[in-house]
Amino acid sequence: MVVLAVAALLSLLIYLVKVIDRRVTSVRDTLKAAAANTENTTLIKDTADGVEAVLAEGLQHHLFLGRVLGKVKS
């Protein structure tokens, strides 16, 4: 009876160690992925600046066309 209890406890312990090992591996992989995903955050500012430039240019064209069309209609 004692042998069965010890065997059951050891089996449970082995199972729990495997679960912990899998979860540690998962956390490690997640941390590596997070580090890789944040390596290029400097590109965000450059991209945003590019978008701002395109929007500003579009606004200038819009204003220009508005003035030209206003003069043509008059």
C-alpha distances in whole Angstrom, upper triangle without the diagonal:
4,5,5,6,9,10,11,13,14,15,17,18,20,21,23,24,26,27,29,30,32,33,35,36,38,39,41,42,44,45,47,48,49,51,53,54,56,57,60,61,64,65,65,68,70,69,70,73,74,74,76,79,79,79,82,83,83,84,87,88,88,90,92,92,93,96,97,97,98,101,102,102,104
4,5,5,6,9,10,11,12,14,15,16,18,20,21,22,24,26,27,28,30,32,33,34,36,37,39,41,42,43,45,46,48,49,51,52,54,55,58,59,62,64,63,66,68,68,69,72,73,72,74,77,77,77,80,82,82,83,86,87,86,89,91,91,92,95,96,96,97,100,101,101,103
4,5,5,6,9,10,10,12,14,15,16,18,20,21,22,24,26,27,29,30,31,33,35,36,37,39,41,42,43,45,46,48,49,51,52,54,57,58,61,62,62,65,67,66,67,71,71,71,73,76,76,76,79,81,81,82,85,86,85,88,90,90,91,94,95,95,97,100,100,100,102
4,5,5,6,9,10,10,12,14,15,16,18,20,21,22,24,26,27,29,30,31,33,35,36,37,39,40,42,43,45,47,48,49,51,53,56,56,60,61,61,64,66,65,66,69,70,69,71,74,74,74,77,79,78,80,83,83,83,86,88,88,89,92,93,92,94,97,97,97,100
4,5,5,6,9,10,10,12,14,15,16,18,20,21,22,24,26,27,28,30,32,33,34,36,37,39,40,42,43,45,47,48,49,51,54,55,58,59,59,62,64,63,64,67,68,67,70,72,72,72,75,77,77,78,81,82,82,84,86,86,87,90,91,91,92,96,96,96,98
4,5,5,6,8,10,10,12,14,15,16,18,20,21,22,24,26,27,28,30,31,33,34,36,37,39,40,42,43,45,46,48,49,52,53,56,58,58,60,62,62,63,66,67,67,69,71,71,72,74,76,76,77,80,81,81,83,86,86,86,89,91,91,92,95,95,95,98
4,5,5,6,9,10,10,12,14,15,17,18,20,21,23,24,26,27,29,30,31,33,35,36,37,39,41,42,43,45,47,48,51,52,55,56,56,59,61,61,62,65,66,65,67,70,70,70,73,75,75,76,79,80,80,82,84,84,85,88,89,89,91,94,94,94,97
4,5,5,6,9,10,10,12,14,15,17,18,20,21,23,24,26,27,29,30,32,33,35,36,38,39,41,42,43,45,47,50,50,54,55,55,58,60,59,60,63,64,63,65,68,68,68,71,73,72,74,77,78,77,80,82,82,83,86,87,87,88,91,91,91,94
4,5,5,6,9,10,10,12,14,15,16,18,20,21,22,24,26,27,28,30,31,33,34,36,37,39,40,42,43,45,48,49,52,53,53,56,58,57,58,61,62,62,64,67,67,67,70,72,71,72,75,76,76,78,81,81,81,84,86,86,87,90,90,90,93
4,5,5,6,9,10,10,12,14,15,16,18,20,21,22,24,26,27,29,30,31,33,35,36,37,39,40,42,44,47,47,51,52,52,55,57,56,57,60,61,61,63,66,66,66,69,71,70,72,75,76,75,78,80,80,81,84,85,85,87,90,90,90,93
4,5,5,6,9,10,11,12,14,15,17,19,20,21,23,24,26,27,29,30,32,33,35,36,38,39,41,43,45,46,50,51,50,54,55,55,56,59,60,59,62,64,64,64,67,69,69,70,73,74,74,76,78,78,79,82,83,83,85,88,88,88,91
4,5,5,6,9,10,11,12,14,15,17,18,20,21,23,24,26,27,29,30,32,33,35,36,37,39,41,44,44,48,49,48,52,54,53,54,57,58,57,59,62,62,62,65,67,67,68,71,72,71,74,76,76,77,80,81,81,82,85,86,86,88
4,5,5,6,9,10,10,12,14,15,16,18,20,21,22,24,26,27,28,30,31,33,35,36,37,39,42,43,46,47,47,50,52,52,53,56,57,56,58,61,61,61,64,66,66,67,70,71,71,73,76,76,76,79,81,81,82,85,85,86,88
4,5,5,6,9,10,10,12,14,15,17,18,20,21,23,24,26,27,29,30,32,33,35,36,38,41,42,45,46,46,49,51,50,52,55,55,55,57,60,60,61,63,65,65,66,69,70,70,72,75,75,76,78,80,80,81,84,84,85,87
4,5,5,6,9,10,11,13,14,15,17,19,20,21,23,25,26,27,29,31,32,33,35,37,39,40,44,45,44,48,49,49,50,53,54,53,55,58,58,58,61,63,62,64,67,68,67,70,72,72,73,76,77,77,79,82,82,82,85
4,5,5,6,8,10,11,12,14,15,16,18,20,21,22,24,26,27,29,30,31,33,35,38,38,42,43,42,46,48,47,48,51,52,51,53,56,56,57,59,61,61,62,65,66,66,68,71,71,71,74,76,75,77,80,80,81,83
4,5,5,6,9,10,10,12,14,15,16,18,20,21,22,24,26,27,29,30,32,33,36,37,40,41,41,44,46,46,47,50,51,51,53,55,56,56,59,61,60,62,65,66,66,68,70,70,71,74,75,75,77,80,80,81,83
4,5,5,6,9,10,11,12,14,15,17,18,20,21,23,24,26,27,28,30,32,35,36,39,40,40,43,45,44,46,49,49,49,51,54,54,54,57,59,59,60,63,64,64,66,68,69,70,72,74,73,75,78,78,79,81
4,5,5,6,9,10,11,12,14,15,17,18,20,21,23,24,26,27,29,31,33,34,37,38,38,41,43,42,43,47,47,47,49,52,52,52,55,57,56,58,61,61,61,64,66,66,67,70,71,71,73,76,76,76,79
4,5,5,6,9,10,10,12,14,15,16,18,20,21,23,24,25,27,29,32,32,36,37,37,40,42,41,42,45,46,46,48,51,51,51,54,56,56,57,60,61,61,63,65,66,66,69,71,71,72,75,75,76,78
4,5,5,6,9,10,10,12,14,15,17,18,20,21,23,24,26,27,30,31,35,36,36,39,41,40,41,44,45,45,47,50,50,51,53,55,55,57,59,60,60,63,65,65,66,69,70,70,72,75,75,75,78
4,6,5,6,9,10,11,12,14,15,16,18,20,21,22,24,26,29,30,33,34,34,37,39,38,39,42,43,43,45,48,48,48,51,53,53,54,57,58,58,60,62,62,63,66,67,67,69,72,72,73,75
4,5,5,6,9,10,10,12,14,15,16,18,20,21,23,25,27,28,31,32,32,35,37,36,37,40,41,41,43,46,46,46,49,51,51,52,55,56,56,58,60,61,61,64,66,66,67,70,70,71,73
4,5,5,6,9,10,11,12,14,15,17,18,20,21,23,26,27,30,31,31,34,36,36,37,40,41,41,43,45,46,46,49,51,51,52,55,56,56,58,60,61,62,64,66,66,68,70,71,71,74
4,5,5,6,9,10,11,12,14,15,17,18,20,21,24,25,29,30,30,33,35,34,36,39,39,39,42,44,44,45,48,49,49,51,53,54,55,57,59,59,61,63,64,65,66,69,69,70,73
4,5,5,6,9,10,11,12,14,15,16,18,20,23,24,27,28,28,31,33,32,33,36,37,37,39,42,42,42,45,47,47,48,51,52,52,54,56,57,58,60,62,62,63,66,66,67,70
4,5,5,6,9,10,10,12,14,15,17,19,21,22,25,26,26,29,31,31,32,35,36,36,38,40,41,41,44,45,46,47,50,51,51,53,55,56,57,59,61,61,62,65,66,66,69
4,5,5,6,9,10,11,12,14,16,17,20,21,24,25,26,29,30,30,32,34,35,35,38,40,40,41,44,45,46,47,50,51,51,53,55,56,57,60,61,61,63,65,66,67,69
4,5,5,6,9,10,11,12,14,16,18,20,23,24,24,27,29,28,30,33,33,33,36,38,38,39,42,43,43,45,48,48,49,51,53,54,55,57,59,59,61,63,64,64,67
4,5,5,6,9,10,10,12,14,17,18,21,22,22,25,27,26,27,30,31,31,33,36,36,37,39,41,41,43,45,46,46,49,51,51,52,55,56,56,58,61,61,62,64
4,5,5,6,9,10,11,13,16,16,19,21,21,24,26,25,27,29,30,31,33,35,36,36,39,40,41,42,45,46,46,48,50,51,52,55,56,57,58,61,61,62,64
4,5,5,6,9,10,11,14,15,18,19,20,23,24,24,26,29,29,30,32,34,35,36,38,40,40,42,44,45,46,48,50,51,52,54,56,56,58,60,61,62,64
4,5,5,6,9,10,12,14,17,18,18,21,23,22,24,26,27,27,30,32,32,33,36,37,37,39,42,42,43,45,47,48,49,51,53,53,55,57,58,59,61
4,5,5,6,9,11,11,15,16,16,19,21,20,22,24,25,26,28,30,31,31,34,35,36,37,40,41,41,44,46,46,47,50,51,52,53,56,56,57,60
4,5,5,6,10,11,13,15,16,18,20,20,22,24,25,26,28,30,31,32,34,36,36,38,40,41,42,44,46,47,48,50,52,52,54,56,57,58,60
4,6,5,8,10,13,13,15,18,19,19,21,23,24,24,27,28,29,30,33,34,35,37,39,40,41,43,44,45,47,49,50,51,53,55,55,56,59
4,6,7,8,11,12,12,15,17,16,18,20,21,21,24,26,26,27,30,31,32,33,36,37,37,40,41,42,43,46,47,48,49,52,52,53,56
4,5,5,9,10,10,13,15,15,16,19,20,21,22,25,26,27,29,30,31,33,35,36,37,39,41,42,43,45,46,47,49,51,52,53,55
4,6,8,9,11,13,14,15,17,19,20,21,23,24,26,27,29,30,31,33,35,36,37,39,41,42,43,45,47,48,49,51,52,53,56
4,5,6,8,10,11,11,14,15,16,17,19,21,22,24,25,27,28,30,31,32,34,36,37,38,40,42,43,44,46,48,48,50,52
4,5,5,8,10,10,11,14,15,16,18,19,21,22,24,25,26,28,30,31,32,34,36,37,38,40,42,43,44,46,47,48,50
4,5,6,7,9,10,12,13,15,16,18,19,21,22,24,25,27,28,30,31,32,34,36,37,39,40,41,43,45,46,47,49
4,6,5,6,8,10,11,12,14,15,17,18,20,21,23,24,26,27,29,30,32,33,35,36,37,39,40,42,43,45,47
4,5,5,6,9,10,11,12,14,15,16,18,20,21,22,24,26,27,28,30,31,33,35,36,37,39,41,42,43,45
4,5,5,6,9,10,10,12,14,15,16,18,20,21,22,24,25,27,28,30,31,33,35,36,37,39,40,42,43
4,5,5,6,9,10,11,12,14,15,17,18,20,21,23,24,26,27,29,30,32,33,35,36,38,39,40,42
4,5,5,6,9,10,11,12,14,15,17,18,20,21,23,24,26,27,29,31,32,33,34,36,37,39,41
4,5,5,6,9,10,10,12,14,15,16,18,20,21,22,24,26,27,29,30,31,33,35,36,37,39
4,5,5,6,9,10,10,12,14,15,17,18,20,21,23,24,26,27,29,30,31,33,34,36,38
4,5,5,6,9,10,11,12,14,15,17,18,20,21,23,24,26,27,28,30,32,33,34,36
4,5,5,6,9,10,11,12,14,15,16,18,20,21,22,24,26,27,28,30,31,32,35
4,5,5,6,9,10,10,12,14,15,16,18,20,21,23,24,25,27,29,30,31,33
4,5,5,6,9,10,11,12,14,15,16,18,20,21,23,24,26,27,28,30,32
4,5,5,6,9,10,11,12,14,15,16,18,20,21,22,24,26,27,28,30
4,5,5,6,9,10,10,12,14,15,16,18,20,21,22,24,25,27,29
4,5,5,6,9,10,11,12,14,15,17,18,20,21,23,24,26,27
4,5,5,6,9,10,11,12,14,16,16,18,20,21,22,24,26
4,5,5,6,9,10,11,12,14,15,16,18,20,21,22,24
4,5,5,6,8,10,10,12,14,15,16,18,20,21,23
4,5,5,6,9,10,11,12,14,15,17,18,20,21
4,5,5,6,8,10,10,12,14,15,16,18,20
4,5,5,6,9,10,10,12,14,15,16,18
4,6,5,6,9,10,11,13,14,15,17
4,5,5,6,9,10,11,12,14,16
4,5,5,6,8,10,10,12,14
4,6,5,6,9,10,11,12
4,6,5,6,9,10,11
4,5,5,6,9,10
4,5,5,6,9
4,6,5,6
4,6,5
4,6
4
